Amino acid sequence: MNELCILQDDVPSFPNQIAFRIIEEELGQPLEAVFSRISSETIAAASLGQVYRATLRATGEDVAIKVQRPGIEPIIYRDLFLFRTLASFLNGISIQKLGCNAELIVDEFGEKLLEELDYTLEARNLEDFIENFKNDPTVKIPQVYKQFSGSRVLVMEWIDGIRCTNPQAIKEAGLDVDGFLTIGVSAALRQLLEFGLFHGDPHPGNIFAMRDGRIAYVDFGNVAVLSQQNKQILIDAVVHAVNEDYAEMANDFNRLGFLTPGTDVTPIVPALEAIWQNSAGKGLSDFNFRSVTGKFNQLVYNYPIRIPERFSLVIRSLLTHEGICFTLKPDFKFLEVAYPYVAKRLLTDPNPALRESLIQVLFKDGLFQWKRLENLIVLAKENVAKMSSNPALKVKNTQSQRNWKVERKLDLTDTIKDGARLFFVDEGYVLCC
């Protein structure tokens, strides 16, 4: 794994003169006209491109210049053609033995790979992420300079951060590792469950800890989008897991496209129950995605389940985030950090669909679960308290705290109104101590 990590930012680079020529072709003017300085060596190199550090002549701002590797597009098209041809020969066996379409797998892989070749698309992704996190002072997304960018060159704000898998350096910078983990998990969950637009390749070379306590993301060539409906179904699946309603959880997989329409989910229900109970049997604090994914992989081979491309990216993203967390803290408990955020979302989100999910959580067999509501409120308060100031900062700076624009109180006004309406209007529910 250590050797494979080298590929994240240490692939052999191509010559500077070629890279600088590509930059000038995209700019339509000499390098000296735009940049007062540019590094003589690459800062990082990957399979599709490499990065230089430079300074804008007009403003003096430090920027990162991402340049696409020359001649990479025809090589990728050739390789995809070869893979597609091979898949066409293997497709019959793949469908019969594995229940999946080999040609479709290659098509999905190729579609995402070709998207990464278009730097104008990455620039738009950056703008979307900036908009999503504009009111979150714990997350840093680099500004993009579209006037200096093109299909093969991307100029963005330089991020001066600490590699997220270096706990010693994070501590030496005066940051709290546990607080930084809280920020990272919250940012990942917001991407997945709030925005429906998430970073598809959050490996350690793309995530940094900044010295002001923020988490910074770079490289937005690989992102995935979830529809509002899919986000809601994912939340429903979490609710059904909490309620141990495995039949509904199986139906959730059907609605998400993991099963062919019309598939009988009855045989899958006990398998899902076994996976969840074995994974959470020692307590939810010991739950981790790695163990669940391993067991789910076995389920994929035994039942007609196919993981849609967008959810393979979701799974990979969550596993990678969790892997980073384990590197920083080997005894890290993902759900201990994630649950307070989910509780706050259920209790305060204005989305009517989430209100329905909250009702499903709080009622069991028609009886209201007071203890469950109490636990949700405690967890939600914990999340608000932690995120009201940057939890990664050990020493609080009074001046910097004035710049924080985050929720400092848990506002349950709308939730209480909905609850009162439910009790007065719907006679199907009963309060239970």
Rosetta blueprint (number, residue, H / E / L):
1 M L
2 N H
3 E H
4 L H
5 C H
6 I H
7 L L
8 Q L
9 D L
10 D E
11 V L
12 P L
13 S L
14 F L
15 P L
16 N H
17 Q H
18 I H
19 A H
20 F H
21 R H
22 I H
23 I H
24 E H
25 E H
26 E H
27 L H
28 G L
29 Q L
30 P L
31 L H
32 E H
33 A H
34 V H
35 F E
36 S E
37 R E
38 I E
39 S L
40 S L
41 E L
42 T L
43 I L
44 A E
45 A E
46 A L
47 S L
48 L L
49 G E
50 Q E
51 V E
52 Y E
53 R E
54 A E
55 T E
56 L E
57 R L
58 A L
59 T L
60 G L
61 E L
62 D E
63 V E
64 A E
65 I E
66 K E
67 V E
68 Q E
69 R L
70 P L
71 G L
72 I H
73 E H
74 P H
75 I H
76 I H
77 Y H
78 R H
79 D H
80 L H
81 F H
82 L H
83 F H
84 R H
85 T H
86 L H
87 A H
88 S H
89 F H
90 L H
91 N H
92 G H
93 I H
94 S H
95 I H
96 Q H
97 K H
98 L H
99 G L
100 C L
101 N L
102 A H
103 E H
104 L H
105 I H
106 V H
107 D H
108 E H
109 F H
110 G H
111 E H
112 K H
113 L H
114 L H
115 E H
116 E L
117 L L
118 D L
119 Y H
120 T H
121 L H
122 E H
123 A H
124 R H
125 N H
126 L H
127 E H
128 D H
129 F H
130 I H
131 E H
132 N H
133 F L
134 K L
135 N L
136 D L
137 P L
138 T L
139 V E
140 K E
141 I L
142 P L
143 Q L
144 V E
145 Y L
146 K H
147 Q H
148 F H
149 S L
150 G L
151 S L
152 R L
153 V E
154 L E
155 V E
156 M E
157 E E
158 W L
159 I L
160 D L
161 G L
162 I E
163 R E
164 C L
165 T L
166 N L
167 P H
168 Q H
169 A H
170 I H
171 K H
172 E H
173 A L
174 G L
175 L E
176 D L
177 V H
178 D H
179 G H
180 F H
181 L H
182 T H
183 I H
184 G H
185 V H
186 S H
187 A H
188 A H
189 L H
190 R H
191 Q H
192 L H
193 L H
194 E H
195 F H
196 G L
197 L E
198 F E
199 H E
200 G L
201 D L
202 P L
203 H L
204 P H
205 G H
206 N H
207 I E
208 F E
209 A E
210 M L
211 R L
212 D L
213 G L
214 R L
215 I E
216 A E
217 Y E
218 V L
219 D L
220 F L
221 G L
222 N L
223 V E
224 A E
225 V E
226 L L
227 S L
228 Q H
229 Q H
230 N H
231 K H
232 Q H
233 I H
234 L H
235 I H
236 D H
237 A H
238 V H
239 V H
240 H H
241 A H
242 V H
243 N L
244 E L
245 D L
246 Y H
247 A H
248 E H
249 M H
250 A H
251 N H
252 D H
253 F H
254 N H
255 R H
256 L L
257 G L
258 F L
259 L E
260 T L
261 P L
262 G L
263 T L
264 D L
265 V L
266 T L
267 P L
268 I H
269 V H
270 P H
271 A H
272 L H
273 E H
274 A H
275 I H
276 W H
277 Q H
278 N H
279 S H
280 A H
281 G L
282 K L
283 G L
284 L H
285 S H
286 D H
287 F L
288 N L
289 F H
290 R H
291 S H
292 V H
293 T H
294 G H
295 K H
296 F H
297 N H
298 Q H
299 L H
300 V H
301 Y H
302 N H
303 Y L
304 P L
305 I E
306 R L
307 I L
308 P L
309 E H
310 R H
311 F H
312 S H
313 L H
314 V H
315 I H
316 R H
317 S H
318 L H
319 L H
320 T H
321 H H
322 E H
323 G H
324 I H
325 C H
326 F H
327 T H
328 L H
329 K L
330 P L
331 D L
332 F L
333 K L
334 F H
335 L H
336 E H
337 V H
338 A H
339 Y H
340 P H
341 Y H
342 V H
343 A H
344 K H
345 R H
346 L H
347 L H
348 T H
349 D L
350 P L
351 N L
352 P H
353 A H
354 L H
355 R H
356 E H
357 S H
358 L H
359 I H
360 Q H
361 V H
362 L H
363 F E
364 K E
365 D L
366 G L
367 L E
368 F E
369 Q E
370 W H
371 K H
372 R H
373 L H
374 E H
375 N H
376 L H
377 I H
378 V H
379 L H
380 A H
381 K H
382 E H
383 N H
384 V H
385 A H
386 K H
387 M H
388 S L
389 S L
390 N L
391 P L
392 A L
393 L E
394 K L
395 V L
396 K L
397 N L
398 T H
399 Q H
400 S H
401 Q H
402 R L
403 N L
404 W L
405 K L
406 V L
407 E L
408 R L
409 K L
410 L L
411 D L
412 L L
413 T H
414 D H
415 T H
416 I H
417 K H
418 D H
419 G H
420 A H
421 R H
422 L H
423 F H
424 F H
425 V H
426 D L
427 E L
428 G L
429 Y L
430 V E
431 L E
432 C E
433 C L
